[in-house]
Amino acid sequence: MIIGLTGGSGAGKTSIARMLGPRFARLGFADPIREAVAAMLGEPVNRVFSHPYKDIPHHKLPGATTPRALAISWAEAARRDFGDQFWVKHLAMRAAQCGPRIVIDDVRFQIEADWINSNGGIVVAVGPPAGGLRAGTVAMKVPRCPAEPRAWQTWLEETSNRLLKMMRRSDNT
């Protein structure tokens, strides 16, 4: 069972993935790139790519380059040089080692959503879906996370429970 999460920056995708953590292995299409950028900067991935640090220019990068901008550049270079399927194939290889339940918190491209759907998974939009996804790709929509901490915690619990309930229904069919 695969859940793919799509949506804008700060929408709550990673928070949902962490909440599902005890039942699902968390993967990201961009994990290898994030790990490479963090290693280059000599800092932990969770620090370099946490909100808002991923969008703040880093002192070890030239000019006003942010960790996210560097990661995007490297990801695009890999797609250009090795083909559109490069990151999808890499995630598929990692997913095969994780067990039957996976949550992917960075679905941005149609090719990624197609892989999830073709492998029996669902794509869930947290807030507005990524701009490049075709209509009909998203199986479920949930609201973007609220900014207020108490409302955020309630939203996170309710959203996670809603996803788990949907997954249980699909397991029984």
N, C-alpha and C positions, 0 to 999 in steps of 0.2 A: 504494500500500500504506500503510495507516494502522495504527499501534499506539497504542492508548489505555491509559494506566496509571492504575489506581485503587488506593486504599489510604489508610491513615491518615497523619497528619503524621509525618515522619521515617522513613517506611517504606523509602525509597530510590528513589522514583519519579523524581525529578529526576536523581539519580546515574545511573540506568539510561539516561535520556534523553540525558544528556551523553555517556555511553559509546557510545551508538548514533550520536552526533553526526556522525561522518564520513560515515555512510551515510544518515542521516535528518535532515530539518529538524525542530528542536524548536519546538513551539507549545504554547500553553496557552489554555484558554478564558478564564482570568482575566488573561492578559498585559496587555490594555489597562488594566484596573483597577490592576494592580500598577504599571504605568508612570505612571499618573495620581497614585497615592498617593506614589510615590517623587519625582515631580516637585514635588508640593506640599510635601514635606519637604525638598527640595533635596539629595537623596542618590541614589546609584546604586541601581537596582532590585535588583541582586544583593546589596547590603549590607542594604537595608531588609527584603527578603524571604528572607534566609538564616536558617537554623536556628541559634540560638534567637531571633534579634533580631525576627523577625516576630511573636513572642508576648510581647514585652516592651513595656510602656508607653513611648511615645515622648515625649520632652520637648516637642516641637512640637505635640502633640495634647492636647486637653483631658482632664482627669481621668486615668483610668488606661487610656486608649484605646491599643490596640496597632495596628500597621499592618494585621495580618490582620483585626481587628475592623472597621476602617474599610473595607477592601476588601470584606468580606462585606456590609456595610451598603450600599455603593454598588452591588454586584452585584445584591442583592435589590431595590433601588430600580429598577434598569434592567429587571429581569424583571417587576416589578409594573407599571411605567409603559409598557413597550414590548412586553411579551409574553414567554412562556417561550422562544420561539425566538431572542430577541435575540442572546445570546452564541454560540449555535450558528451562526446566519447570519453573524455577524462572523468567527468562526473559519473557516467555509467559504470566505469571501471571501479571507482571508489564505492558507489552504491552497492555493487555486487558483494562487497566485503562487509557491509553494515547490517545486513539482516533485512527482514521483510518490511519494516516500517521506517520511512524516511520523510523528513520535512526539509524542503529546500526553500531558503528564505531570500533568494535573489533572482527570481524569474523576471527577465527583462525583454527577452527576444522571443519571437514566434517559434523559432527552431527549438528553443528550450521548452516552451509550453507544449509543442507538438510531441516532444520526447516523453514528457510527463503523461500526457493524455494517451499516447500509444502504448504506454506501459501500465495502463490501468489506474493511473493517478488522476488527481483533480487539481485544477489551478484555482486559487482563491485570491480575489482582489481585496486588498486592505486599502480602503479608500479607492480613488480612481486607479484603474490598472495601468501598467506600463503602456506608453503611447504606441508601441509597435505591435501590440497584440490584436489579432483579428477578432471580429465579433464572433461569439459562440465559443471562444476558447476558454473563458472563465466559467466555472461551474457554480461558483458561489461568490457573493459580494458581502463584505462586512465593512462597517464604518471605520474610518481612520481613528487612531487612538486619541483620546482627549489629552489636553496639556495638564490639567489639574491632577495632582498625584492620587487623591482618593478615587476620583472618577476613572483614572487610568487603571488602577488595580482592579476595580469592578469590571471595566471593559475587558481587561486581559483575561480574567477568570471566565466571564460570560462568553467571550469569543472562543477561547480554548475549549470550553465545554461544548459549545455549539459544533465546533469542528470534530471533536471526539464523538459526539452523538451521530453526526453525519457519517463518519467513518464506520461506526458500529453498524449502522443501517446497511451500508454498502457491503460490509463483511457478511451480513446475514442473507444477502440476496444471491 
